[in-house]
Structures are given as structure tokens and as C-alpha cells.
């Protein structure tokens, strides 16, 4: 994998894990007096996790076909 791809996958997974931990520990987040709902972290977990998996799989499949 290229370094940029590795960094992208790692950052997306860290974002997903952070939101998963927020859900598990039920951490309340307040931004400018507004409570951020838990369902926002559900989406913020699923979307980056799926994107990270897609980038990782696409790169892995590309390496298999190119012989690298």
C-alpha cells in the first residue's frame, strides 16, 4: 500500500473507533451549548469505518491483480 493510503485508512479507523467509544461510554458532547445527539455518532462510526474498509479492500485487490 502507498503511504497516503495507509494514513487514510488509519485516520478513518481512528475516527470510527473514537465515535464507537463515545457510544459505548455514553459520553455527552456539548458544542456551543448544543448537545450533540448519540445518533450522530452512529453515523460518524459507520461512514468512516465503511470508507476505510472500502479503501483498504480496493488497494488490496489492486495489488493482487497487478502482481505487487
N, CA and C atoms as an extended XYZ file, in Angstrom:
204
Properties=species:S:1:pos:R:3:atomname:S:1:resname:S:1:resid:I:1 pbc="F F F"
N         0.834       -1.184        0.000 N   UNK     1
C         0.000        0.000        0.000 CA  UNK     1
C         0.875        1.242        0.000 C   UNK     1
N         0.401        2.269       -0.651 N   UNK     2
C         1.100        3.544       -0.644 CA  UNK     2
C         0.947        4.183        0.733 C   UNK     2
N         1.933        4.979        1.141 N   UNK     3
C         1.858        5.612        2.465 CA  UNK     3
C         0.600        6.463        2.659 C   UNK     3
N         0.187        7.191        1.646 N   UNK     4
C        -1.018        8.025        1.770 CA  UNK     4
C        -2.260        7.165        1.994 C   UNK     4
N        -2.308        6.023        1.342 N   UNK     5
C        -3.436        5.114        1.531 CA  UNK     5
C        -3.437        4.562        2.948 C   UNK     5
N        -2.267        4.178        3.442 N   UNK     6
C        -2.169        3.685        4.814 CA  UNK     6
C        -2.633        4.731        5.813 C   UNK     6
N        -2.170        5.954        5.629 N   UNK     7
C        -2.539        7.029        6.546 CA  UNK     7
C        -4.041        7.278        6.498 C   UNK     7
N        -4.617        7.258        5.316 N   UNK     8
C        -6.056        7.470        5.157 CA  UNK     8
C        -6.850        6.395        5.879 C   UNK     8
N        -6.475        5.140        5.682 N   UNK     9
C        -7.176        4.037        6.336 CA  UNK     9
C        -7.054        4.149        7.855 C   UNK     9
N        -5.863        4.458        8.342 N   UNK    10
C        -5.648        4.568        9.786 CA  UNK    10
C        -6.466        5.719       10.377 C   UNK    10
N        -6.450        6.881        9.715 N   UNK    11
C        -7.207        8.018       10.233 CA  UNK    11
C        -8.711        7.755       10.230 C   UNK    11
N        -9.214        7.158        9.163 N   UNK    12
C       -10.646        6.845        9.114 CA  UNK    12
C       -11.031        5.851       10.206 C   UNK    12
N       -10.183        4.855       10.445 N   UNK    13
C       -10.486        3.883       11.504 CA  UNK    13
C       -10.405        4.519       12.890 C   UNK    13
N        -9.455        5.440       13.103 N   UNK    14
C        -9.370        6.135       14.391 CA  UNK    14
C       -10.621        6.979       14.644 C   UNK    14
N       -11.113        7.634       13.613 N   UNK    15
C       -12.349        8.411       13.751 CA  UNK    15
C       -13.513        7.491       14.105 C   UNK    15
N       -13.610        6.370       13.407 N   UNK    16
C       -14.691        5.418       13.680 CA  UNK    16
C       -14.590        4.867       15.098 C   UNK    16
N       -13.390        4.521       15.539 N   UNK    17
C       -13.200        3.978       16.891 CA  UNK    17
C       -13.548        5.022       17.946 C   UNK    17
N       -13.175        6.280       17.704 N   UNK    18
C       -13.498        7.347       18.656 CA  UNK    18
C       -15.010        7.477       18.840 C   UNK    18
N       -15.750        7.405       17.750 N   UNK    19
C       -17.205        7.505       17.851 CA  UNK    19
C       -17.813        6.250       18.477 C   UNK    19
N       -17.237        5.108       18.205 N   UNK    20
C       -17.709        3.888       18.851 CA  UNK    20
C       -17.504        3.969       20.361 C   UNK    20
N       -16.357        4.476       20.779 N   UNK    21
C       -16.098        4.637       22.215 CA  UNK    21
C       -17.074        5.634       22.833 C   UNK    21
N       -17.404        6.686       22.109 N   UNK    22
C       -18.398        7.637       22.620 CA  UNK    22
C       -19.728        6.931       22.850 C   UNK    22
N       -20.105        6.066       21.925 N   UNK    23
C       -21.363        5.337       22.075 CA  UNK    23
C       -21.310        4.359       23.237 C   UNK    23
N       -20.221        3.633       23.364 N   UNK    24
C       -20.106        2.629       24.428 CA  UNK    24
C       -20.084        3.251       25.817 C   UNK    24
N       -19.372        4.377       25.961 N   UNK    25
C       -19.246        5.023       27.265 CA  UNK    25
C       -20.273        6.131       27.479 C   UNK    25
N       -21.140        6.333       26.507 N   UNK    26
C       -22.210        7.329       26.581 CA  UNK    26
C       -21.697        8.705       27.006 C   UNK    26
N       -20.682        9.181       26.289 N   UNK    27
C       -20.091       10.488       26.562 CA  UNK    27
C       -20.972       11.562       25.931 C   UNK    27
N       -21.360       12.551       26.738 N   UNK    28
C       -22.160       13.651       26.226 CA  UNK    28
C       -21.225       14.731       25.678 C   UNK    28
N       -21.509       15.173       24.464 N   UNK    29
C       -20.707       16.226       23.845 CA  UNK    29
C       -21.592       17.445       23.655 C   UNK    29
N       -21.087       18.583       24.138 N   UNK    30
C       -21.813       19.847       24.007 CA  UNK    30
C       -20.943       20.798       23.200 C   UNK    30
N       -21.503       21.317       22.121 N   UNK    31
C       -20.799       22.275       21.273 CA  UNK    31
C       -21.607       23.569       21.236 C   UNK    31
N       -21.037       24.620       21.789 N   UNK    32
C       -21.691       25.930       21.824 CA  UNK    32
C       -23.069       25.859       22.469 C   UNK    32
N       -23.178       25.068       23.524 N   UNK    33
C       -24.429       24.944       24.256 CA  UNK    33
C       -25.419       23.956       23.665 C   UNK    33
N       -25.086       23.327       22.571 N   UNK    34
C       -25.971       22.367       21.907 CA  UNK    34
C       -25.437       20.961       22.155 C   UNK    34
N       -26.297       20.095       22.678 N   UNK    35
C       -25.899       18.705       22.919 CA  UNK    35
C       -25.944       17.944       21.598 C   UNK    35
N       -24.834       17.309       21.258 N   UNK    36
C       -24.759       16.513       20.027 CA  UNK    36
C       -25.411       15.154       20.304 C   UNK    36
N       -26.425       14.787       19.534 N   UNK    37
C       -27.131       13.533       19.810 CA  UNK    37
C       -26.269       12.300       19.529 C   UNK    37
N       -26.606       11.218       20.220 N   UNK    38
C       -25.859        9.964       20.060 CA  UNK    38
C       -26.007        9.391       18.646 C   UNK    38
N       -27.151        9.616       18.009 N   UNK    39
C       -27.330        9.050       16.669 CA  UNK    39
C       -26.320        9.637       15.686 C   UNK    39
N       -25.822       10.841       15.969 N   UNK    40
C       -24.802       11.418       15.097 CA  UNK    40
C       -23.521       10.589       15.150 C   UNK    40
N       -23.210       10.039       16.332 N   UNK    41
C       -22.020        9.196       16.449 CA  UNK    41
C       -22.226        7.834       15.798 C   UNK    41
N       -23.463        7.390       15.715 N   UNK    42
C       -23.728        6.138       14.986 CA  UNK    42
C       -23.338        6.325       13.523 C   UNK    42
N       -23.804        7.427       12.939 N   UNK    43
C       -23.430        7.716       11.547 CA  UNK    43
C       -21.937        7.978       11.416 C   UNK    43
N       -21.369        8.698       12.389 N   UNK    44
C       -19.946        9.037       12.343 CA  UNK    44
C       -19.067        7.827       12.624 C   UNK    44
N       -19.642        6.746       13.100 N   UNK    45
C       -18.918        5.476       13.230 CA  UNK    45
C       -19.019        4.684       11.935 C   UNK    45
N       -20.220        4.545       11.429 N   UNK    46
C       -20.462        3.688       10.264 CA  UNK    46
C       -19.783        4.225        9.001 C   UNK    46
N       -19.958        5.507        8.716 N   UNK    47
C       -19.456        6.064        7.457 CA  UNK    47
C       -17.935        5.976        7.344 C   UNK    47
N       -17.150        6.450        8.334 N   UNK    48
C       -15.691        6.326        8.192 CA  UNK    48
C       -15.211        4.870        8.204 C   UNK    48
N       -15.879        4.011        8.978 N   UNK    49
C       -15.471        2.604        9.012 CA  UNK    49
C       -15.674        1.952        7.642 C   UNK    49
N       -16.817        2.219        7.028 N   UNK    50
C       -17.095        1.654        5.707 CA  UNK    50
C       -16.115        2.213        4.671 C   UNK    50
N       -15.851        3.510        4.728 N   UNK    51
C       -14.896        4.107        3.791 CA  UNK    51
C       -13.497        3.514        3.963 C   UNK    51
N       -13.062        3.322        5.210 N   UNK    52
C       -11.741        2.738        5.462 CA  UNK    52
C       -11.660        1.323        4.905 C   UNK    52
N       -12.694        0.549        5.117 N   UNK    53
C       -12.712       -0.829        4.613 CA  UNK    53
C       -12.703       -0.837        3.087 C   UNK    53
N       -13.473        0.070        2.480 N   UNK    54
C       -13.515        0.136        1.019 CA  UNK    54
C       -12.155        0.519        0.435 C   UNK    54
N       -11.487        1.509        1.029 N   UNK    55
C       -10.166        1.920        0.538 CA  UNK    55
C        -9.167        0.788        0.710 C   UNK    55
N        -9.204        0.140        1.864 N   UNK    56
C        -8.277       -0.968        2.133 CA  UNK    56
C        -8.492       -2.119        1.150 C   UNK    56
N        -9.766       -2.493        0.941 N   UNK    57
C       -10.064       -3.603        0.026 CA  UNK    57
C        -9.720       -3.254       -1.418 C   UNK    57
N       -10.015       -2.018       -1.824 N   UNK    58
C        -9.697       -1.608       -3.193 CA  UNK    58
C        -8.195       -1.672       -3.438 C   UNK    58
N        -7.425       -1.209       -2.482 N   UNK    59
C        -5.980       -1.229       -2.635 CA  UNK    59
C        -5.450       -2.660       -2.613 C   UNK    59
N        -6.006       -3.485       -1.731 N   UNK    60
C        -5.581       -4.883       -1.656 CA  UNK    60
C        -5.905       -5.614       -2.953 C   UNK    60
N        -7.097       -5.404       -3.491 N   UNK    61
C        -7.487       -6.046       -4.750 CA  UNK    61
C        -6.613       -5.564       -5.900 C   UNK    61
N        -6.256       -4.307       -5.892 N   UNK    62
C        -5.405       -3.739       -6.941 CA  UNK    62
C        -4.015       -4.393       -6.898 C   UNK    62
N        -3.505       -4.622       -5.682 N   UNK    63
C        -2.185       -5.241       -5.549 CA  UNK    63
C        -2.203       -6.694       -6.038 C   UNK    63
N        -3.282       -7.390       -5.795 N   UNK    64
C        -3.377       -8.790       -6.232 CA  UNK    64
C        -3.373       -8.858       -7.752 C   UNK    64
N        -4.119       -7.965       -8.413 N   UNK    65
C        -4.217       -8.000       -9.857 CA  UNK    65
C        -2.962       -7.478      -10.539 C   UNK    65
N        -2.250       -6.555       -9.885 N   UNK    66
C        -1.062       -6.000      -10.525 CA  UNK    66
C         0.192       -6.828      -10.234 C   UNK    66
N         0.071       -7.797       -9.351 N   UNK    67
C         1.194       -8.663       -9.045 CA  UNK    67
C         2.189       -8.087       -8.055 C   UNK    67
N         1.791       -7.048       -7.338 N   UNK    68
C         2.698       -6.415       -6.370 CA  UNK    68
C         2.545       -7.030       -5.014 C   UNK    68
